[in-house]
């Protein structure tokens, strides 16, 4: 392992030089950034995926949607289309990406969900098509410095914080840890329940960030939702995941279920043969077994439930939300920023 890390170090150093020079060119205003002309909140991270950006974007949309005209802008990772696209519920995940499809399918408070790899173009189209837009939420745009959001929220995973990570390919960081300085708020995601204040304080000291800028969030799992044949009182499950970090979900389920976990890579494009193999595995279990997947994975599966005969098997998905400690203070920051600029 040490030899492997040693061999990767030169590549990480080159990556450090490239990303650092790029950031300096933006900091020195040699590269020009487009200032978004309406209140805008960027939700991002320093690492490659798996920190839980999606439920936090949803949290902000629900918080702001009742009083503001909210649009969400995403790159649409893994989609087959390119350029600007305004989503509707009839879109499919392979066309628009699973996270944007999740937003348009589950957040009635949101006025528009848009995908566009060029964020400046996306912002301009959002405002052009709805001049009443009062807030834009940018999903995963922290490194996209060609646009400048008014408020930057940086998310880091409690189990793998950026201060214990390294630049790619040695680690999973997309830029150096110094990128945290651009954040207005840092959210430590996937925090264990009932975390002691002393542990939180120690974590904050390692972040080397003003304590009042740091918030801890936890995952809240909802009731299973059936999209196949229901089964009463399941005791076992085949857990099917295509997300970056399924470990928190598995830990949540283990006390109550015997789990057989079928793991796929993040944003995996499921195939008919994958589902047929899972259905075949189910035949080896009893009648107290269900097939459970995540809500994001469901977005990639729901258009295929009939074609792949999933509606004939006990398929479920589990929705998630987030809860944030010092929630009143957090909401005051978000609402105060939007209200000030509206």
N, C-alpha and C positions, 0 to 999 in steps of 0.2 A: 504493500500500500504506500509506504513512504517513497519507494522508487517511482511509483506511478505519479504521485503528487509532484515529485521533483521534475519529472518529464513534462508535466503539464504547466509548470510554473512559467516558463518563457511565453507560452501562449496567453496566459492570464495577464502577464505584464504588458504584452503588446495590446491586448484588449483594454487594459487600464489606460495606456497612453492614448489610444484612439478616443475612448469615451471621455477622458478627462480634457483633452484638447477641444473636443466638440463642446463640452459644457462651458469651458472657458470662453470660447468664441461667442456663445450666447450670453454669458455673464458680462462680457466686455462689449456686448451689443454690436459686434462685428457681424454675427448672424442675427437677423432681425426676427423677432417673434411677433405674431399677430395677437394683439390684446383683444380678447373677446368682449364685445361691447355690451353684454348683458351679464348679470350675476352668473357665475359659472363655478362649478366645484369639480375638481379632478380627484378621482379615487384611483390610486395606483400603488405600486410597490417597487422595491429595489430588486426583487428576485424574479425568477421565471415561474409564474403561476403558483397556485396552491395556497395562497394566503387568505382567500375568502373575500375577494373584492365584490363578487356578484351580490351576496345577501346584504352587503353594506350599501351598495348602490340602491338596492330595493328599499332598504331602511330609509335612506334619504328621500327617495321618491315618495314614499308613504308619508313621511314627515312633512314634506313641502307641498305635496300634490293637492291638498284641500284648499290651500290659499293662493297657490301660484300656478301658472301655466308652465309645466315642466316638460322638457325634452331630454332624452337620453341619446348620447352619441357614443358609438362603439366602433372599433375597427371591424368587428365581425370575424374573429379568428377562425380559420379553417373553412371559410365559406368558398363556394365555387364561383361566386359572382365577384365583380370588381366595381370600384367607383361608388358613387352615391346611390343609396337605396332607402326609401321609406318603407318600413315594415308594416305588415298586417298579420292577423292571426292565421291566415291561410298559407303563409310562407312556411318553408321547411328549413330545418336546421342546416342542411348541407348548402342551402342557398344563402343563408344570412348569418349562420353561427348560432351555437346553442344558447349563449348568454343573451344576445339580443332577442331571440325568440322567447326566452323565459320572460324577459321584461314585457314584451308586447302581449304575452299570453296571460300574465298574472298581475299586472299593475294597471288597473283601470284609471288610476289617478294621473297617469302619464299621457300627455297630449300627443307626443310623437316619439317613436323610437327609430333612429337612423343609424345606418352603417356607412362608413366611408373611411378608407385608409388614410386619406389626406384630411386631417381634422379641420383645417382652415376651410376647405371646401364644404365639409359637413356642417360646420357652424354657420357659414354664409347661407347655405340652402335652408337650414332650419329657420333662420330669421326671415329669409325671403318668403318661405311658404307659410309661416305664421309669425307676423310681426308682433303679435301679442305675447310671444315667448318671454317669460320673465326669469326662468332659471334653466341653465343647461348643465346636465350631469355628464361628465366625461369619464367613461369606463376605460381604465388602463391607459392613461395618456401621460403618466408622470415623466416618461422619457421622451415624449413627443413634444419637444420644446419649440417647435415651429408655431405652436399656439400657447398663449399664456392665460391660464385660468386664474380667477380671482382668489380662490381658496384651494389649497392643496392638502388632501388627506392621504397620508402614507400608511399602508397597512403592513405589519410584519407578524409572522406566525410565532406564537408563544413557544412552540416546540423547536422552531428553527429561526431565531431572530437574525436580522442582518448582521448584528455585531459578532455572530459566531459563524458567519458565512464568508465565502470568498468569491472573487470574480470568476466568471466563466472562462475556460471550461473546468477550472479547478473546483469551483463551487457553482452556485446558481445565480449570483448577482449579475445584474445587467449593467450596473455602473458601481463605482466605489461607494463605500459606506458614507462618504461625505455628501452624497446626494440627499441625505436626510435634512440637510440645512435648508433645502427648498420647501420643506414641509411646514405647513401652519399647524397641523394636528397629526399626531401619530396614534394609530389604533393598534393595540396588541390583540390580535385575533386568536380565536380558538383557545381562550384561556380556560383552564380547569375551573370547575365550580368551587365556590367557597375558598378561593385563593386568599391566603392571609395578607394583611396589609404590609407586613414586614417583607414578604416575598415580592409583592408589587413594588415596594420602595427600592429593593435591591435591583430589580429588573430595570426600573426607571434610571437608577444611577448608572447602570451599564449602557443604557441607551445614550447617555450624555446629552440629554434634552431637558429643557425646562419642565418640571413635573406637571405644571398646569396645562401643558400641551399634550400630555399622554393620557389616553383612555384605554381601558381593557374591555374587550367584548367576548361574549361566549355564544356558542351555537345553541339554538333552541330547536329541537326536532318536533315536528307536528305528528298528528295521527297518520298512519299509513293510508294511502289512497289507492283503491283497486282500479285497474284498467283492464282486467281480465275476468276470470272466474273467481269469485270470493271463496275463502275458506275460513271457517270459524276456529278461533283459539289455536293459531299455529304455534308450534314448539320449535320447529326447525326452519331454516331458510337457506336458499341459494342467493347470496348477495352478489349482485352484478354491478361493477363500478368501472367507469371510464373517466375518472377525475384524477387530479394530480396527487391528492392526499386523502385517501379514504380511511386512514387510521382512526380519526376521531369518531367517525360513524361506526366503525367496527367495535371500538371500545364502548360506545353507547349501547350497542345491541347485545354484546356478549353476555351480560348478566341474565338476560331473559330468553336467549335463543341459542341453539346450536347452529353454528354458521359454517357453510361451505362457501368460500369466497372465490369468485371468478373475477380476476382483475384484468382490465384493459388499460392501455395508455390514455393519458389526458386527451379529451376531445376526440376520442376514438370514433371512427365511422363504422358503426355496426354493420355486419353483413348477414344475409339470410342464413348462411351456414353456422355463424356464431350462435344465433338464436335457436336453430335446430339442435345444435349440440347441447345447449342449456336445457332445452326441453327433454332431450334424451337423458341427461343427468337426473332430471326430476323423476324419471321413471324408476330410479334406484332408491328413491325416498318414499316415505309413507304419506298418508293423507293429511298429516299435520304439518306439511312443508309448503312454504310459499316461495315465490321468486321476488326479491326486493331489489330495486334500483334507486338511484338518486333522482331528484327532480330535474337536474341538468341533463342527466342521461335520458330521462323520459322525453325531454324535448327532441332528442335525436331519434327516438323510437316511436313516438306517438303516431306518426303518419304511416307507420308500417304494421300497426297492430293487427290489421285484418290480413294483409298480404302474407305476413309471417306467422299467422294463426296464434298470435299472442293472446288474442281475446278468448281463446279456448283453454288457456292455462292460468294459474293463480298468480298473475303479475300485479305487483304493487310498486308505488314509489313513495318516498318519504320527503315531505317538504321541510325546508329549514328557514328560520329567521335568525336574527341576532339580537341579543340584549347587551346594552352598554352600561357599564358602571358610571356613576356620577352623570346619569342620563340628563338630569335637569341642566347641568352645566354644559354638557355637550350640545343639547338642543339650543341653549342660549347662544352658543358660538355660531351654529348654523343659521338659526333664525335671525340673529343680530346682523350677520354678514349680509344675508339676502335682503333684509328690511332696509339696511343702510343704503344699499345700492339700487333698490327698486324705485 
